Amino acid sequence: MRVGGKWICDPRRIISLQDEYQHSVSAGNQNIGDVGNKCIIYISGGSEFEFANQFLDYAMVRMLEIHNEQEVRGHGVKRMKQEQKSYETCEVHVFNPTGMEPPQPREGMVVHPWGFRPTDKASMGSGTDNAATPTFKTILDTITELGHLDKTISILALDCEGCEWDIYCDILDLNASFQQILFQLHGTPSIANEFFTSMQNAGHVIYDREMDPGGAGDVYNYSFLKLAASFFD
Protein backbone atom coordinates (compact mmCIF):
# COMPACT_ATOMS: atom_id res chain seq x y z
CA MET A 1 0.00 0.00 0.00
CA ARG A 2 1.30 3.46 -0.89
CA VAL A 3 1.18 5.94 2.00
CA GLY A 4 2.64 9.43 2.01
CA GLY A 5 4.65 8.66 -1.13
CA LYS A 6 6.14 5.45 0.31
CA TRP A 7 5.25 1.77 -0.04
CA ILE A 8 4.26 -0.33 2.98
CA CYS A 9 4.23 -4.12 2.94
CA ASP A 10 1.07 -5.93 4.11
CA PRO A 11 -0.56 -3.20 6.23
CA ARG A 12 -3.53 -5.53 6.82
CA ARG A 13 -1.33 -7.78 8.93
CA ILE A 14 0.00 -4.82 10.93
CA ILE A 15 -3.53 -3.87 11.96
CA SER A 16 -4.59 -7.47 12.55
CA LEU A 17 -1.68 -7.94 14.96
CA GLN A 18 -2.63 -4.68 16.69
CA ASP A 19 -6.17 -6.00 17.16
CA GLU A 20 -4.81 -9.23 18.67
CA TYR A 21 -2.61 -7.17 21.00
CA GLN A 22 -5.55 -5.04 22.13
CA HIS A 23 -7.70 -8.09 22.84
CA SER A 24 -4.88 -9.65 24.83
CA VAL A 25 -4.40 -6.53 26.92
CA SER A 26 -8.15 -6.22 27.53
CA ALA A 27 -8.23 -9.83 28.71
CA GLY A 28 -5.31 -9.22 31.06
CA ASN A 29 -3.07 -11.65 29.18
CA GLN A 30 -0.36 -9.24 28.06
CA ASN A 31 3.02 -10.94 27.71
CA ILE A 32 6.23 -10.43 25.75
CA GLY A 33 4.78 -11.99 22.61
CA ASP A 34 1.73 -9.77 22.71
CA VAL A 35 3.81 -6.64 23.22
CA GLY A 36 5.57 -7.44 19.97
CA ASN A 37 2.26 -7.18 18.11
CA LYS A 38 1.51 -3.59 19.12
CA CYS A 39 1.47 -1.20 16.16
CA ILE A 40 4.12 1.49 16.72
CA ILE A 41 5.23 3.71 13.85
CA TYR A 42 8.04 6.28 13.68
CA ILE A 43 8.06 8.91 10.92
CA SER A 44 10.64 11.65 10.42
CA GLY A 45 11.02 13.89 7.39
CA GLY A 46 9.29 13.91 4.04
CA SER A 47 5.50 14.14 3.96
CA GLU A 48 5.29 13.01 7.56
CA PHE A 49 1.85 14.36 8.42
CA GLU A 50 0.39 13.09 5.15
CA PHE A 51 1.90 9.67 5.88
CA ALA A 52 0.52 9.64 9.43
CA ASN A 53 -2.98 10.73 8.44
CA GLN A 54 -3.27 8.31 5.53
CA PHE A 55 -2.08 5.36 7.58
CA LEU A 56 -4.39 6.17 10.51
CA ASP A 57 -7.33 6.52 8.10
CA TYR A 58 -6.53 3.10 6.66
CA ALA A 59 -6.02 1.58 10.12
CA MET A 60 -9.45 2.72 11.30
CA VAL A 61 -11.19 1.34 8.22
CA ARG A 62 -9.27 -1.93 8.54
CA MET A 63 -10.28 -2.23 12.20
CA LEU A 64 -13.92 -1.90 11.17
CA GLU A 65 -13.46 -4.67 8.63
CA ILE A 66 -11.94 -6.93 11.27
CA HIS A 67 -14.89 -6.50 13.58
CA ASN A 68 -17.49 -6.73 10.84
CA GLU A 69 -19.45 -3.84 12.29
CA GLN A 70 -20.44 -2.30 9.03
CA GLU A 71 -19.56 -2.14 5.37
CA VAL A 72 -17.18 0.76 4.91
CA ARG A 73 -18.05 2.89 1.93
CA GLY A 74 -18.21 6.59 1.25
CA HIS A 75 -17.86 8.19 4.67
CA GLY A 76 -16.57 5.08 6.40
CA VAL A 77 -13.58 6.90 7.88
CA LYS A 78 -15.82 9.62 9.30
CA ARG A 79 -18.14 7.04 10.87
CA MET A 80 -15.17 5.26 12.36
CA LYS A 81 -13.90 8.43 14.00
CA GLN A 82 -17.32 9.11 15.49
CA GLU A 83 -18.37 5.61 16.53
CA GLN A 84 -15.26 3.54 17.09
CA LYS A 85 -13.43 5.45 19.80
CA SER A 86 -12.93 2.27 21.84
CA TYR A 87 -10.61 0.79 19.21
CA GLU A 88 -6.96 1.72 19.48
CA THR A 89 -5.47 1.42 16.02
CA CYS A 90 -1.82 2.50 15.97
CA GLU A 91 0.61 4.63 17.92
CA VAL A 92 2.07 6.93 15.26
CA HIS A 93 5.01 9.08 16.35
CA VAL A 94 5.96 11.99 14.10
CA PHE A 95 9.36 13.60 14.67
CA ASN A 96 9.68 17.15 13.41
CA PRO A 97 12.73 19.20 14.50
CA THR A 98 11.27 22.45 13.19
CA GLY A 99 8.43 22.40 15.72
CA MET A 100 5.80 22.24 12.98
CA GLU A 101 2.40 21.04 14.17
CA PRO A 102 -0.01 18.89 12.14
CA PRO A 103 -2.76 20.75 10.23
CA GLN A 104 -5.27 19.01 12.51
CA PRO A 105 -4.35 17.03 15.64
CA ARG A 106 -5.93 13.60 15.90
CA GLU A 107 -6.07 10.61 18.17
CA GLY A 108 -3.25 8.16 17.56
CA MET A 109 -0.75 10.77 16.31
CA VAL A 110 1.94 12.05 18.69
CA VAL A 111 4.23 14.83 17.46
CA HIS A 112 7.71 15.20 18.97
CA PRO A 113 9.73 18.42 18.47
CA TRP A 114 12.98 16.75 17.47
CA GLY A 115 14.58 14.88 14.59
CA PHE A 116 17.14 12.07 14.48
CA ARG A 117 20.89 12.41 14.36
CA PRO A 118 23.68 9.83 14.20
CA THR A 119 25.42 8.98 17.47
CA ASP A 120 28.72 10.42 16.23
CA LYS A 121 27.17 13.76 15.22
CA ALA A 122 26.76 15.33 18.66
CA SER A 123 27.74 18.66 17.10
CA MET A 124 24.21 18.84 15.69
CA GLY A 125 23.25 19.79 19.25
CA SER A 126 20.09 19.52 21.25
CA GLY A 127 18.79 22.97 20.32
CA THR A 128 17.36 23.44 23.80
CA ASP A 129 19.14 26.76 24.35
CA ASN A 130 17.66 28.36 21.27
CA ALA A 131 14.05 27.77 20.27
CA ALA A 132 14.91 28.64 16.67
CA THR A 133 17.52 25.89 16.48
CA PRO A 134 16.24 22.45 15.40
CA THR A 135 16.47 19.78 18.08
CA PHE A 136 18.00 16.37 17.34
CA LYS A 137 18.31 13.17 19.35
CA THR A 138 19.77 9.76 18.59
CA ILE A 139 17.49 6.85 17.78
CA LEU A 140 18.61 5.18 21.03
CA ASP A 141 17.78 8.27 23.10
CA THR A 142 14.38 8.42 21.41
CA ILE A 143 13.24 4.84 21.90
CA THR A 144 14.55 4.91 25.48
CA GLU A 145 12.68 8.12 26.30
CA LEU A 146 9.46 6.79 24.75
CA GLY A 147 9.70 3.44 26.52
CA HIS A 148 10.11 1.43 23.31
CA LEU A 149 13.42 -0.23 24.10
CA ASP A 150 13.13 -4.01 23.56
CA LYS A 151 9.83 -3.43 21.71
CA THR A 152 8.98 -3.98 18.06
CA ILE A 153 8.58 -0.89 15.86
CA SER A 154 6.22 -1.75 13.00
CA ILE A 155 7.51 0.92 10.61
CA LEU A 156 10.37 3.41 10.66
CA ALA A 157 10.09 5.96 7.82
CA LEU A 158 13.13 8.20 7.61
CA ASP A 159 14.04 11.09 5.31
CA CYS A 160 16.87 13.04 6.91
CA GLU A 161 18.47 14.58 3.81
CA GLY A 162 21.65 12.51 3.79
CA CYS A 163 22.06 11.48 7.42
CA GLU A 164 20.74 8.01 6.51
CA TRP A 165 24.25 6.97 5.46
CA ASP A 166 25.46 7.57 9.02
CA ILE A 167 22.39 6.71 11.07
CA TYR A 168 21.70 3.24 9.66
CA CYS A 169 24.46 1.74 11.84
CA ASP A 170 22.72 3.11 14.94
CA ILE A 171 19.46 1.52 13.82
CA LEU A 172 21.03 -1.89 13.25
CA ASP A 173 22.85 -1.76 16.60
CA LEU A 174 19.70 -1.11 18.63
CA ASN A 175 18.16 -3.67 20.94
CA ALA A 176 14.87 -3.11 19.16
CA SER A 177 13.24 -4.72 16.17
CA PHE A 178 12.12 -2.71 13.15
CA GLN A 179 9.74 -4.75 10.99
CA GLN A 180 9.89 -2.30 8.08
CA ILE A 181 12.35 0.50 7.39
CA LEU A 182 11.58 3.07 4.70
CA PHE A 183 14.67 5.08 3.77
CA GLN A 184 14.99 7.97 1.36
CA LEU A 185 18.55 7.65 0.07
CA HIS A 186 20.38 10.70 -1.26
CA GLY A 187 23.27 10.31 -3.69
CA THR A 188 25.66 7.37 -3.89
CA PRO A 189 28.47 7.80 -1.37
CA SER A 190 31.42 5.41 -1.12
CA ILE A 191 29.74 3.51 1.73
CA ALA A 192 26.63 2.67 -0.32
CA ASN A 193 27.67 -0.95 -0.90
CA GLU A 194 28.45 -1.33 2.80
CA PHE A 195 25.01 0.05 3.63
CA PHE A 196 23.13 -2.47 1.49
CA THR A 197 25.32 -5.36 2.65
CA SER A 198 24.80 -4.44 6.30
CA MET A 199 21.04 -4.18 5.86
CA GLN A 200 20.83 -7.62 4.26
CA ASN A 201 23.17 -9.19 6.82
CA ALA A 202 20.81 -7.90 9.51
CA GLY A 203 17.87 -9.58 7.76
CA HIS A 204 16.38 -6.51 6.04
CA VAL A 205 15.53 -7.19 2.39
CA ILE A 206 14.40 -4.69 -0.26
CA TYR A 207 10.78 -5.02 -1.37
CA ASP A 208 10.43 -1.68 -3.18
CA ARG A 209 12.71 0.84 -4.85
CA GLU A 210 11.76 3.89 -6.86
CA MET A 211 13.20 7.23 -7.85
CA ASP A 212 11.81 10.17 -5.92
CA PRO A 213 10.01 12.39 -8.47
CA GLY A 214 11.00 15.52 -6.56
CA GLY A 215 14.70 14.71 -6.53
CA ALA A 216 17.48 15.49 -8.98
CA GLY A 217 17.75 11.95 -10.30
CA ASP A 218 19.92 10.71 -7.44
CA VAL A 219 17.25 10.41 -4.71
CA TYR A 220 15.55 7.05 -4.23
CA ASN A 221 12.96 5.64 -1.84
CA TYR A 222 13.83 2.18 -0.55
CA SER A 223 11.54 -0.04 1.52
CA PHE A 224 13.08 -2.84 3.60
CA LEU A 225 11.32 -5.75 5.32
CA LYS A 226 12.85 -7.66 8.25
CA LEU A 227 12.72 -11.41 7.64
CA ALA A 228 13.42 -14.32 9.96
CA ALA A 229 16.91 -15.82 9.87
CA SER A 230 15.42 -19.07 8.57
CA PHE A 231 14.51 -17.29 5.32
CA PHE A 232 18.20 -17.10 4.42
CA ASP A 233 18.98 -20.74 5.26
C-alpha positions in Angstrom: 0.0 0.0 0.0 1.3 3.5 -0.9 1.2 5.9 2.0 2.6 9.4 2.0 4.6 8.7 -1.1 6.1 5.5 0.3 5.2 1.8 0.0 4.3 -0.3 3.0 4.2 -4.1 2.9 1.1 -5.9 4.1 -0.6 -3.2 6.2 -3.5 -5.5 6.8 -1.3 -7.8 8.9 0.0 -4.8 10.9 -3.5 -3.9 12.0 -4.6 -7.5 12.6 -1.7 -7.9 15.0 -2.6 -4.7 16.7 -6.2 -6.0 17.2 -4.8 -9.2 18.7 -2.6 -7.2 21.0 -5.5 -5.0 22.1 -7.7 -8.1 22.8 -4.9 -9.7 24.8 -4.4 -6.5 26.9 -8.2 -6.2 27.5 -8.2 -9.8 28.7 -5.3 -9.2 31.1 -3.1 -11.7 29.2 -0.4 -9.2 28.1 3.0 -10.9 27.7 6.2 -10.4 25.7 4.8 -12.0 22.6 1.7 -9.8 22.7 3.8 -6.6 23.2 5.6 -7.4 20.0 2.3 -7.2 18.1 1.5 -3.6 19.1 1.5 -1.2 16.2 4.1 1.5 16.7 5.2 3.7 13.8 8.0 6.3 13.7 8.1 8.9 10.9 10.6 11.6 10.4 11.0 13.9 7.4 9.3 13.9 4.0 5.5 14.1 4.0 5.3 13.0 7.6 1.9 14.4 8.4 0.4 13.1 5.2 1.9 9.7 5.9 0.5 9.6 9.4 -3.0 10.7 8.4 -3.3 8.3 5.5 -2.1 5.4 7.6 -4.4 6.2 10.5 -7.3 6.5 8.1 -6.5 3.1 6.7 -6.0 1.6 10.1 -9.4 2.7 11.3 -11.2 1.3 8.2 -9.3 -1.9 8.5 -10.3 -2.2 12.2 -13.9 -1.9 11.2 -13.5 -4.7 8.6 -11.9 -6.9 11.3 -14.9 -6.5 13.6 -17.5 -6.7 10.8 -19.4 -3.8 12.3 -20.4 -2.3 9.0 -19.6 -2.1 5.4 -17.2 0.8 4.9 -18.0 2.9 1.9 -18.2 6.6 1.2 -17.9 8.2 4.7 -16.6 5.1 6.4 -13.6 6.9 7.9 -15.8 9.6 9.3 -18.1 7.0 10.9 -15.2 5.3 12.4 -13.9 8.4 14.0 -17.3 9.1 15.5 -18.4 5.6 16.5 -15.3 3.5 17.1 -13.4 5.4 19.8 -12.9 2.3 21.8 -10.6 0.8 19.2 -7.0 1.7 19.5 -5.5 1.4 16.0 -1.8 2.5 16.0 0.6 4.6 17.9 2.1 6.9 15.3 5.0 9.1 16.4 6.0 12.0 14.1 9.4 13.6 14.7 9.7 17.2 13.4 12.7 19.2 14.5 11.3 22.5 13.2 8.4 22.4 15.7 5.8 22.2 13.0 2.4 21.0 14.2 0.0 18.9 12.1 -2.8 20.7 10.2 -5.3 19.0 12.5 -4.3 17.0 15.6 -5.9 13.6 15.9 -6.1 10.6 18.2 -3.3 8.2 17.6 -0.7 10.8 16.3 1.9 12.0 18.7 4.2 14.8 17.5 7.7 15.2 19.0 9.7 18.4 18.5 13.0 16.8 17.5 14.6 14.9 14.6 17.1 12.1 14.5 20.9 12.4 14.4 23.7 9.8 14.2 25.4 9.0 17.5 28.7 10.4 16.2 27.2 13.8 15.2 26.8 15.3 18.7 27.7 18.7 17.1 24.2 18.8 15.7 23.3 19.8 19.3 20.1 19.5 21.2 18.8 23.0 20.3 17.4 23.4 23.8 19.1 26.8 24.3 17.7 28.4 21.3 14.0 27.8 20.3 14.9 28.6 16.7 17.5 25.9 16.5 16.2 22.5 15.4 16.5 19.8 18.1 18.0 16.4 17.3 18.3 13.2 19.3 19.8 9.8 18.6 17.5 6.8 17.8 18.6 5.2 21.0 17.8 8.3 23.1 14.4 8.4 21.4 13.2 4.8 21.9 14.6 4.9 25.5 12.7 8.1 26.3 9.5 6.8 24.7 9.7 3.4 26.5 10.1 1.4 23.3 13.4 -0.2 24.1 13.1 -4.0 23.6 9.8 -3.4 21.7 9.0 -4.0 18.1 8.6 -0.9 15.9 6.2 -1.8 13.0 7.5 0.9 10.6 10.4 3.4 10.7 10.1 6.0 7.8 13.1 8.2 7.6 14.0 11.1 5.3 16.9 13.0 6.9 18.5 14.6 3.8 21.7 12.5 3.8 22.1 11.5 7.4 20.7 8.0 6.5 24.2 7.0 5.5 25.5 7.6 9.0 22.4 6.7 11.1 21.7 3.2 9.7 24.5 1.7 11.8 22.7 3.1 14.9 19.5 1.5 13.8 21.0 -1.9 13.3 22.9 -1.8 16.6 19.7 -1.1 18.6 18.2 -3.7 20.9 14.9 -3.1 19.2 13.2 -4.7 16.2 12.1 -2.7 13.2 9.7 -4.7 11.0 9.9 -2.3 8.1 12.4 0.5 7.4 11.6 3.1 4.7 14.7 5.1 3.8 15.0 8.0 1.4 18.6 7.7 0.1 20.4 10.7 -1.3 23.3 10.3 -3.7 25.7 7.4 -3.9 28.5 7.8 -1.4 31.4 5.4 -1.1 29.7 3.5 1.7 26.6 2.7 -0.3 27.7 -0.9 -0.9 28.5 -1.3 2.8 25.0 0.1 3.6 23.1 -2.5 1.5 25.3 -5.4 2.6 24.8 -4.4 6.3 21.0 -4.2 5.9 20.8 -7.6 4.3 23.2 -9.2 6.8 20.8 -7.9 9.5 17.9 -9.6 7.8 16.4 -6.5 6.0 15.5 -7.2 2.4 14.4 -4.7 -0.3 10.8 -5.0 -1.4 10.4 -1.7 -3.2 12.7 0.8 -4.9 11.8 3.9 -6.9 13.2 7.2 -7.8 11.8 10.2 -5.9 10.0 12.4 -8.5 11.0 15.5 -6.6 14.7 14.7 -6.5 17.5 15.5 -9.0 17.7 12.0 -10.3 19.9 10.7 -7.4 17.2 10.4 -4.7 15.6 7.0 -4.2 13.0 5.6 -1.8 13.8 2.2 -0.5 11.5 0.0 1.5 13.1 -2.8 3.6 11.3 -5.8 5.3 12.9 -7.7 8.2 12.7 -11.4 7.6 13.4 -14.3 10.0 16.9 -15.8 9.9 15.4 -19.1 8.6 14.5 -17.3 5.3 18.2 -17.1 4.4 19.0 -20.7 5.3 
